[in-house]
Amino acid sequence: MKKYIKGFFDYRFLLSELVKRGIRLKYRKSYLGIVWSLIEPLMTTAVLVVVFGALFDRLKDQTFATYIMCGRLTYTFFQNGTKGASKAIRGNASMIKKVYVPKYLYPLSNVLYNFIIYLISLVVLVPVLIISHLAPSLRMWKLIPAIVMLLILTIGVGMILSVLDVFFRDIEYLWNVLLMIIMYLSAIFYPIERIEKHHLMWLLHLNPLYCIINLFRGGLMHYSNSLWEYGYPFIFGLICFVIGFIAMKKKQDEFILHL
């Protein structure tokens, strides 16, 4: 662990440059650039509110836009962060073959630049909260542990995927399928009360991303959360984080043989 901490500080400049490069490449040849991180979630949320609001008879519910926005922003970061991290080692194969740097920097930088974009995109919650007539409250402190747990979970899963992707190229396609399942088990666009009494509700509670999304909603929409929604995603994310870094440490010297 001390070696990783020392390596992190030794290569922090390279990490910051990789993060900056990721942001530049994402919005390359875009006239609006990073402003799209604000416009795009507003546009897609508006569509989801109209479509699913009509489908579930929630158009008159002023808080439905906040409900969807919390789920959509959180899931989008998790999706982009893990998908970017999974391709990070193969995507930087030419650099890895030429110069030695700790391999974990590549997937970590992918998660971090997506995290910066995610933090910027949270600004769009302000107008949505105003439209929803939701005033700030003391419950908003829940956003802090939710964001921290989301980052830990995304880094951990991203590290595991980046290692697996070097040895098993099909992991990219398998993860796309799993992401779709995770999305439907995160209650992003459908009201959770519609399935609360369903016998498969336990699957949602086993999804750490759903618990994190519910913490966001609890903080912004002023309702309480269970201890499970605090403890489970933290423990799950921490386990993934540790497994990811251990796998990276043990396998990184073999990467060059498979790139």
N, C-alpha and C positions, 0 to 999 in steps of 0.2 A: 504493500500500500504506500509506503514512504517513497518507493521508487516511482510510482505513478504520480504522486503529488509533486515530487521534484521534477519529473519529466514534464508535467503540466505547466509548471512555472518556467522551466527552461525553454519550452516551445510555445509560450503564450502568444508571442508575436506572430508566429506562423499560424496559430489557431485563429487569431483575429483577422489575419489576411485571408485565410480560407473562408471565414464567415463573410467578409466583405465581398470576396469573389463570388460566393454563392448568391448573395443579394443582387449583385450587378448582373450576373448571368440570367437570373430569374426574370428580370425586367429589361433585358437587353432588347433594343429596337422597339420599346414601348414608349409612346409619347407621354402617357400619364405616369409611367413608372410605378413607384410604390404606392401611389394614390389608389391603384387598383385594389390594394389590400383593404381599402375602405369602401370603395364603390361596389366591388364584386359581392361581398357578403350582404350588403343592403339590397342589392338587386335580387339575389337568389332567395333571401329571406322573404322578400315581398311576394315572390312567386309561390313559395311554399306556404305562406300564410293564406293566400287567396285559394290555392288548390286544396290544401288539407283543412283549412278553416271551413271551406264549403263542404268538404267530404265529411268532416266530423262535427259540423254545425257549431263551429267556434268563431265565426266571423265577428260576432258581437262581443267576444271575450277580448278585452283590451290588452290583457297580459299575454296573449298567445304569441305575439311577435317576439317578446322577450324569451318566452319558453323555447321557441324554435331557434332564436339567435344564440342562446347559451349552448345548446346542443350542437348547432352547426359549426360555430367557431372552434369549439373544443375538439370535435371529431376531425375537422379539416386539418388542424395542426397535427394531431396524432397520425392521420393518414399521410400527410406530406412529409412529416418528420421521419416516420418509419420507412416509407418508400424511398426517400432520398438516402437514408442511412444504409439501407439494404444494398444499394448500388454503388456506395461510396468507394469501396476497395477496388472493384473492377473498373469503376469510372476513372480512378487515378492510377491505373496500372503503370502507365508510362513513367510517372513520377516515382512510384514505389520501386521500380526497377533501376532507377538512376541514383537515387539518394536515400539514405536511411533517415527516417523519422518514425516516431511511435505511430503504429497503424491506427490506433484508436482515434487519432486526431481527425481523420477523414470522415467517419460516420458521426463523430461528435460535432464537427463543424456544420454538417448538414442539418442536424437537429437544432443547433443553436441559431443558425440564420433563419430557419423556419420559425423558431421561437420568437425572435425579434420581430418578424413580420406579424406573428400572432399577437404579440403585445401591442403593436401599433393598431391592429385591427380591432382590439378591444374598445378603441375610441368610439366605434359605431354603436356601442351599447348605450351611450349617453342619449342620442336622439331617440333610440328605441325605448328607453326607460321613460323618457318624457312623453312619448306617444302612448305608452302603456299606463301613464299616470302612477308610476312607482317612484316614491320618494326614497332618498338615501336613508339607511337605517344602520343600527349597530350590528345587524346580522351580516353586513357586507364584509366583516373580517373573515368570513368563510372563504372568500375569494383567494386569500393568501395561501392557506394550506392546499386548496384545490389546484392552484397554479403550480405550486411546488411539487405536488404529487404527480400532476400531469407531466411535468418536465422529467422527473425521475423515471416514470413509467415509459415515456417515449425514448429516452436515452437507453434504458435497459433493453427494451424490445428491439430498438434500432441496432444496438451492438450485437445482439444475438443473431438478428437477420443478416447483418453485414458479414459475420463469420460464416454462417450457413450458405450464403449466396456464392461465396468463393468456391465451395466444394460441390454444391448442388444448385445448378443454374435454374432449375425448375422452381426454386423457392419463391422467385419473383411472381410467378403466375399463381402459385398456391396462396401467397400472401394477399393477392388481389381478391381472391375468393373469400379468404378469411376476413378481410376488411369489410366486405359486403355484409357478411354475417354479423360482425361487430356493430356495423351501422344499424342494422335492424334490431339488434339487442341493446341499443343505446337510447331508444325512445326519443329520437331527435325531432321527428315531425308528427308523431301521433300522441294524443293525450294519454298519459300513463293510466288514468283512472278507467280507461276502456278495457284494460287487461289485468287490472290489479287482482281480480279474483280468478284469473285463469291459472290452470294447473302448471303452466310453463313459466310463470312469473319468476320462479327461482333462477332461471337462466339469466335474467336481467341482473339479478343481485350478484351473480357470479362474474359479471362483466365489470372489471374495475373502472372502465371508462364511463359506464352508466352511473356508478357511484360518484365519480368526480363531477360529471355533468349535473347530477342532482344536488351536489354541494353548491355549484354555481347558482342553480335555480333557487336553492334555499336562501342564499345570500342576497340575491337580487329581488326575489319574489316574496320574501319575508315569511318563509315557513321553516319548520324545524327539520333536522336530519338525524337519522339514527347513528349510534356509535359505529355500526357496521360500515357506514358510508365514510367514516373518518379512518377507521383502522384497516379495513380490508385493502383498499387501493394503495395505502402506504406500504403495507407489508408485501403485497403482490409486486408493486413497483420496485421496492428495495431488493427483493429476491431476484427479479429480472436484471436489475442494475448490477448486482454482484456476479450473477452467472455470466452476464454479457462481458464484463471486464476480465473475469477469469478465463473464459473461452478465448477472448482476444489475446490474452497474454500467452496462453498455451499454444495457440495455432498460428500466430502472426508470422513466425519464421517459415511456415510452410506455404504462405500465400504466394510467394514468388514462383513456386513450382506449378501453380494452378492458374496463373494469370496469362 
